[in-house]
Amino acid sequence: MRIDSELCHVDSNKIIVRITGYKNNECIGSSLGEGRSIREAEKSAIDELIKRNQEHLIPNEQIQSGQHTFIEKSAHLKGDKISNESKKSINEQTTHKQTEEKLKYEKIKPKSDWTEELAEIDYEIARLGWSREQENEFLEKILEFPKKNRISDINQIKDFINVLKSIKPEQSMNKLKEYFTKETLIRLSDKRITELNWSTEKARDYLNKSFNVSSRNNLTIIDLIKFNELLNKDIF
């Protein structure tokens, strides 16, 4: 398996890289990794990619003498200390490459392969600074699944990504758990409906057309989030 590595984020506390794996020149997916050094971040990302793609690989290709082979995009990646000029150079080199690889991958990507979406979740979780336990706790709160591997609908994965993108790193888990409840989301929709100056009948008809239910109590947490988003669009 050939691995390409792309630098996504660097600060004083962590480095995030995206690796893309190829088997016989065919992209088998990508993954994000985080660490205090580039090597550590790459190893984390490669381990995750291998775990997702066991069926594509044979043991000798996965690990050789306990080491992963790193195919680096730039000589700048060989050191752990990265200057601003190096980061700018890497970004310039990778932007066009990322676009090309994304277009190429989308053409061959099977519908059942959610590698890009799962990598996007990993990125958002890293951005928020959450642990795996916090991720699973929030996932269960929003989608009622204890882990991502229990999800069978790609649309639910995308819904979860959209929710993660709306969260700021400074928001605490306790506050989020208080906000993402049926009671709070229904109260928020009440406020939106009032701002729209809708009657109860019009609001109920809108709900029925959008979600095929007659009461907001029949909606899940994620559906209530989406319902409020629809109301916001009508307001603005």
Secondary structure, 3 states (H helix, E strand, C coil): CEEEEEEEEECCCCEEEEEEEEECCEEEEEEEEEECCHHHHHHHHHHHHHHHCHHHCCHHHHCECCECCCEECCHHHHCCCCCHHHHHHHHHHHHHHHHHHHHHHHHHCCCCCCHHHHHHHHHHHHHHCCCHHHHHHHHHHHHCCCCHHHCCCHHHHHHHHHHHHCCCCCCCHHHHHHHCCHHHHHHHHHHHHHHHCCCHHHHHHHHHHHHCCCCHHHCCHHHHHHHHHHHHHHHC
